[in-house]
Amino acid sequence: MASERPGKPGGKSSATSKTSPTTAGGPERIQKLLSRAGVGSRREVESWVEAGRLTVNGELPEPGQKVTLSDRIELDGKRLDLASGSEVVRRVLIYNKPEGEVTTRRDPEGRPTVFDSLPRLKDHRWISIGRLDINTTGLVLFTTDGELANRLMHPSSEIDREYAVRVFGEVDDAMLQRLMDGVLLEDGMAKFSDISPAGGSGINRWFHVTLLEGRNREVRRLWESQGVRVSRLKRVRYGPIFLPSRLSVGKWEELDQKAVDTLSRSVGLDSVAIPAKTPNEQAALERKRNKQPGRPAARKAGSRKWDVSSKKPAAQGRKPPRKSVRSIKKS
């Protein structure tokens, strides 16, 4: 079970309906039905429609077209099994992502993906709740419920994401205030909703920062807009769910009913019972989890992952000093 901490809200609930039926029927938008069936996230389904990869009863659908479970829906010519779309199945995994993995189901460059480490499902698929870039580590949530994933990612829900970030460069109070007030980036205004010092000194300092949205590389771009560089970045919280210290890098665990209910309530969804596992299913999950060794995050030669240097950088072209470092605790 992932750890939870009281006192910090997971953000405002979505403006959409606050009920979550365990069964569904009647026509629904194609992206909603397929995401609930665990085929993919709503964004994935929308991209398949735009690319002409989906057909409904032999014809290309319009964006947002309504379909039913009785329709013949094919992806790349293969019929999709939508039996699981008749019932909401809400399971959630928490994963401690290492550096070097991409948050995509398949990578054209052949790089390892976050899905490679997850347990396989018979009738559903894991949907990632948001993404982390290849160089960012830490918390990634996965679910079988497309509606839960959509609400947690949608900007209207204002679910906060917290990161531990090491900044390389001079940081003063005026800079922190600008980052809280808002900075104009190439895709619009952006800001941190909270910034807290977390250790370090000089030009290597740690901060905990919080965002209410999940734009691409937003944490890094905000700091870079101020002329400093992010040298380490780790997500430690998504809404009410924190990354537990016991979960080593490269490992996952499934949230229990209490944690899933807390996550569901943060976006206005009612509780859905986690399906009971058969002894064989439970044994298979335990084998899969035990086979996944904790992998250390990628390290640069001559450095320790979470150390903070108290010296100024060497002149350009010289190697940085390797002495006079002091450790700070991981968040």
Phi, psi and omega in degrees: 000136177283151182283152176232151177230130178285164170104332178249118181290156179275004179113175180286149178282158182294154178285352180284179184305144181263017177247154182222090181295149179277346175230160182219153178201167181083170182296140176220158175301141188301322181292328180287316181295316182290327178290321178294328178284357178081015180287321180180173178287166179299321179296319178299314181298318178299321179292327178293321178296314181297327182275358180074022182273342180257143171230149177237114183054039175086000182237153178288129181279158171276153176303130180079008181300142179272138181224170176232171180294340180276348178289151176269106182249127183238142175243117182055037176085358180252128182292137180271138176274110185255014181301325181288347180284350180280348181221138178283121174245116186243098171243148182224133174249149171244134186229138177261096187286132173272168170295153175094352177256144178256148182267070178210157184288321178221138181246123182298339179271000177077016179283155178296146180244162179296334182286340181299331186267351188275155176292144181278146179247149182279312188244001181223177176228148174284134177247126179283138178264095185079178183226157168236142179287171190299332183264359180260137182251176170106208194291124167230131177260144175230145179217160173267352184259109182297326179293319177298315179299316183297316182293322180292333181267339187291134182303330183294337180283339179050050176279126184276143177241131182248137183231145166264125187226133173257126185251134179252111181142172181283125179237128177235175183297324180296320178296315180298322179294321177297320180292334176277327181285325180130139180233138178277112175260177184295338179249023175118182180290145178213155179197162171270139176276344178201143175224127179229128176299143184224021175122176180087172180206168178065230183263006173240102183228147177259143175221154165254126181236151182232137177238154176252019178205175184226051178291158184302124176051035188294319180299312181297317183293325178297312179295318181296333178295343180258009176082016176241169186237141174273119180258341174215140180213127182220127175277130184243349180206145172227107184061232182275359185258123178259152173285116182287142182295337181286343185273107184285163183300133179088001180248159179230163169207156182267138178288144176277179186299319181298314181293320179295320178296320178298316179296319180296316181296330181296341177238023172075025178255141176286163180292142172232128184295133175291129182298139179292144180262142174288160177306322179293319178296318180296319179295321179295320178296317180296320178296317181296317181293319182289336179283344182271100178289148174294124182258129177293144177295154182301137181237148174275147181301136176079012179225156175253140195308313188247022178279154179237124179279139179259005181256157175287155182293152177290165178301152183303135179097347177256155179289145179292153180296149182250359180256177177057054174247153175223142185277149169239154183287143173289148179280000000 
